[in-house]
Amino acid sequence: REAARLFRRAANKGHASAQCVLANCYDFGRGMPEDVDEAARLYRRAAEQGNPAGQTNLGNCHVQGKGVRQDDREAARLFRLAAEQGHNMAQHSLAVFCEYG
């Protein structure tokens, strides 16, 4: 609980990495109730700051329609932004996405 409180404080101050960590906690119900809408909101805040983990995770949300509308085009755009920053998971996701569409 203390860790979540500290991550929330940092996330509220605009720290993109903290936003991603907190979003992950909401996304998978780690240390708090699962809330995919809040997870997507936090991933978006991080992604808008250019954070590649936020971009990748928000892309995954768009692929699954998890907390956001399902949108393959937006997912591919986000994966590409993160992949261009060298984010390995985004590079893999983009490659799979391109291969299987």
Secondary structure by P-SEA (a helix, b strand, c coil): caaaaaaaaaaaaccaaaaaaaaaaaaccccccccaaaaaaaaaaaaaaccaaaaaaaaaaaaacccccccaaaaaaaaaaaaaaccaaaaaaaaaaaacc
